[in-house]
Amino acid sequence: LAKVDPDLFSICVITVDGQVYQVGDYNQLFTIQSISKVFVYGMALEEHGRDYVLTKVGVEPTGDAFNSIILDERSKRPYNPMVNAGAIATTSLIKGSGPTERLNRMLDMFQRYIGHEIFVDISVFMSERTTGHRNRGMAHLMLNFGMIDERIDEALDLYFQQCSIMVTCRDLAVMAATLANNGINPMTGERAVDARYVRDVLSVMYTCGMYNFAGEWVYKVGLPAKSGVSGGIIVIVPNQIGIGVFSPLLDTNGNSIRGIKVCEDISQEY
């Protein structure tokens, strides 16, 4: 991630009826990173239902960093699916007979949102896998409290793979517009997620999507969003538009500096 050109910058806005407005490096590929958490959470809700997922992952915002090794004192759950611990627990819920089937089912889900075939960057995946000791620590802690099962390495590999999926700024905007369009991809007309879970996903994005900047984000922008440490941000204006922004330079919270400014300006202007 540190080797990416810091001057890359793109904005893409897509309406729920498929109009596209884009500027800058909107076809530049980069890894989706934590933005993937939003869509895997939706998949887990579809596969298990709201009540069961709530037994494994909470929905409370936290003032701690996204990679904190901390669980809720009472329930022993991760606080929400947008922090790393919660995302690992969410990923562990994806069904499949083995690692290959689970990965393929996850990729199929992302392709419904994006509208074309996607791939995992193997070099980034291997880098994440090799250096992911903190995430392994979280996983073992959650295994101890029964939040995930014994397939720790399988769950972590799937988590590292989902973060290493390659996307463009335009892809992010299509994914955001799909959530804005109640789960139907406006470019393909294909349903990506059951409509009854879109509200759940947007609610958690609204309160927890921007790490420990979430409160100030709601105050200044006031829209469901999710950022990733590769410099991407997705923003949803329900029933209207999806926004994707990509700019690699990050602030101390792990959010794109220019991405946040773009979203603040769009929110104030419109």
Secondary structure in CASP SS format (residue, H / E / C, confidence):
PFRMAT SS
TARGET T0000
AUTHOR 0000-0000-0000
METHOD secondary structure of the structure
MODEL  1
L C 1.00
A C 1.00
K C 1.00
V C 1.00
D C 1.00
P C 1.00
D C 1.00
L C 1.00
F C 1.00
S E 1.00
I E 1.00
C E 1.00
V E 1.00
I E 1.00
T E 1.00
V C 1.00
D C 1.00
G C 1.00
Q C 1.00
V E 1.00
Y E 1.00
Q E 1.00
V E 1.00
G E 1.00
D C 1.00
Y C 1.00
N C 1.00
Q C 1.00
L C 1.00
F E 1.00
T E 1.00
I C 1.00
Q H 1.00
S H 1.00
I H 1.00
S H 1.00
K H 1.00
V H 1.00
F H 1.00
V H 1.00
Y H 1.00
G H 1.00
M H 1.00
A H 1.00
L H 1.00
E H 1.00
E H 1.00
H H 1.00
G C 1.00
R H 1.00
D H 1.00
Y H 1.00
V H 1.00
L H 1.00
T H 1.00
K H 1.00
V C 1.00
G C 1.00
V C 1.00
E C 1.00
P C 1.00
T C 1.00
G C 1.00
D C 1.00
A C 1.00
F C 1.00
N C 1.00
S C 1.00
I C 1.00
I C 1.00
L C 1.00
D C 1.00
E C 1.00
R C 1.00
S C 1.00
K C 1.00
R C 1.00
P C 1.00
Y C 1.00
N C 1.00
P C 1.00
M C 1.00
V C 1.00
N H 1.00
A H 1.00
G H 1.00
A H 1.00
I H 1.00
A H 1.00
T H 1.00
T H 1.00
S C 1.00
L C 1.00
I C 1.00
K C 1.00
G C 1.00
S C 1.00
G C 1.00
P H 1.00
T H 1.00
E H 1.00
R H 1.00
L H 1.00
N H 1.00
R H 1.00
M H 1.00
L H 1.00
D H 1.00
M H 1.00
F H 1.00
Q H 1.00
R H 1.00
Y H 1.00
I H 1.00
G C 1.00
H C 1.00
E C 1.00
I C 1.00
F C 1.00
V E 1.00
D C 1.00
I H 1.00
S H 1.00
V H 1.00
F H 1.00
M H 1.00
S H 1.00
E H 1.00
R H 1.00
T H 1.00
T H 1.00
G C 1.00
H H 1.00
R H 1.00
N H 1.00
R H 1.00
G H 1.00
M H 1.00
A H 1.00
H H 1.00
L H 1.00
M H 1.00
L H 1.00
N H 1.00
F C 1.00
G C 1.00
M C 1.00
I C 1.00
D C 1.00
E C 1.00
R C 1.00
I H 1.00
D H 1.00
E H 1.00
A H 1.00
L H 1.00
D H 1.00
L H 1.00
Y H 1.00
F H 1.00
Q H 1.00
Q H 1.00
C H 1.00
S C 1.00
I E 1.00
M E 1.00
V E 1.00
T C 1.00
C H 1.00
R H 1.00
D H 1.00
L H 1.00
A H 1.00
V H 1.00
M H 1.00
A H 1.00
A H 1.00
T H 1.00
L H 1.00
A H 1.00
N C 1.00
N C 1.00
G C 1.00
I E 1.00
N C 1.00
P C 1.00
M C 1.00
T C 1.00
G C 1.00
E C 1.00
R E 1.00
A C 1.00
V C 1.00
D C 1.00
A H 1.00
R H 1.00
Y H 1.00
V H 1.00
R H 1.00
D H 1.00
V H 1.00
L H 1.00
S H 1.00
V H 1.00
M H 1.00
Y H 1.00
T H 1.00
C H 1.00
G C 1.00
M C 1.00
Y H 1.00
N H 1.00
F H 1.00
A H 1.00
G H 1.00
E H 1.00
W H 1.00
V H 1.00
Y H 1.00
K H 1.00
V C 1.00
G C 1.00
L C 1.00
P C 1.00
A E 1.00
K E 1.00
S E 1.00
G C 1.00
V C 1.00
S C 1.00
G C 1.00
G E 1.00
I E 1.00
I E 1.00
V E 1.00
I E 1.00
V E 1.00
P C 1.00
N C 1.00
Q C 1.00
I E 1.00
G E 1.00
I E 1.00
G E 1.00
V E 1.00
F E 1.00
S C 1.00
P C 1.00
L C 1.00
L E 1.00
D C 1.00
T C 1.00
N C 1.00
G C 1.00
N C 1.00
S E 1.00
I H 1.00
R H 1.00
G H 1.00
I H 1.00
K H 1.00
V H 1.00
C H 1.00
E H 1.00
D H 1.00
I H 1.00
S H 1.00
Q H 1.00
E H 1.00
Y C 1.00
END
